[in-house]
Amino acid sequence: MKFKKIIKITKSILREKSKKEKKGKGRPKEYPDYLIISLFLYQILKGYSYREVLEETKDIIQKLPSLSVYHYRVKTLPKSLLQKIIHKTAIIIIKKIKKKVSYLIADGTGFSFDDIYPN
């Protein structure tokens, strides 16, 4: 998926949130949430580091945050916001493919490849 497509989807999902959002105390954010989240999603999709994603997208977005600002903003993103984006994106994908989707998530943390486990 291209970065511009990720920005478009993220912007549309966050549009309804920004209308309801009240202005908080302190300095206004220099970079909008949709940009930070889009960069983060692209970073995960491509397996990039924080530095690599900023380098990769500098030709697409003229004004990017510094590495430290980007890292801080990602670390302070509310989990509920990320869950909302994942949920809305899943709905978009399901509508597009028009099939029943079933999934299985297996967590193999702590299991070694060659270990024998009792049944």
N, C-alpha and C positions, 0 to 999 in steps of 0.2 A: 504494500500500500504506500502510496506517495505521501509525503509530508503535507502537501497542500490539501489533500483529501482529509487527512486527520484533523487539520485545523478547521476545515469546513464542518465536519461532524461535531467536533468539540464545541465550536462556537454556537452551533444550533442547539446543542443540548444545554449549554450554560446560559443561553439567552433568557429563558424563563426564570432562572435563578437571579440574574442580574436585575431584572425588573422589580423583584420583591425585596432585594437586598437594601438594607439601610446603610448609610454612610457611618462608619465607625470613627473612633477617636484616632488621633495620630495622623501621620503623613499618608496621603493617598499612595496606592501602589503604582509604581512606574510602569510595570509590565502586567497586563491583564492575566487573570487566572487561565483563560483559554489558551494563551500562548505557553505558559509554564506547563500546563497539563498536556498540551499537544507535543511539546518537546519531550516530556517524560514518556509519553506513549510511544513516540517514535524511537526514543532511546531504547526502550524495552524491546520493541519490535525488531530492531536492527542489532541488538546486543552491544550497543555502544557504551562507552564510559560517558561521564558528564562532559568531559572536555571534547570528546569525539562528536557528540551530538551537536554541540555548539559550533564546532568547526564545519560539520556537514551541512548545517542549515544557514550558515552566514550569508550565502548568496541568495537565499530565498527570502529571508527576513532581514530587513535593513538594520533594525535596532534590536539587538539581542542583549539579554542580561549578561553581566560578567559571570564567571564561573562560580564565585562565592555567592552571589545573589541567587543564581539559579539553584544551586545546591541547597541553600537555606529555604527557598520557596518550596522546593520539592519536599523537603523534610517536614515542613509545617503544613502541608496540604491535609485537610481533614479527611479521615478515612471515609466518612459518609459521602463526601463529594465524589471520591473515586468509585465508591460502590454504585452511586447513582449513574455515573458515566458508563460503567461496565454494564449495568442493567439496561439502560437506554440503548446502548450499542448492540446488545444482544437482541433486543426487540427489533431494531432496524435490520439486523442480519437475518433473523428468523422470518420476518416479513418478506425479505428479498428472496430467500431460497424457497419459501413456501413448502417446507417439509417439516415433519416432526423431528425435533432434535433431541437426542438422548446422549448422555455423557457419563463418564466415569472418571473420577479423579482419585488417583492412587498416590498415597504419600509413602515413599520408600525410605524416609529418613531413618537412619540408624541400622538399616539392613546392609550387610556386606554381600558382595556378589557370590563368594564361594562358601558362605556359612550355611550350615544345616540347621533347620528349625523344626522343632517337634510339631506334629499335626494336632 
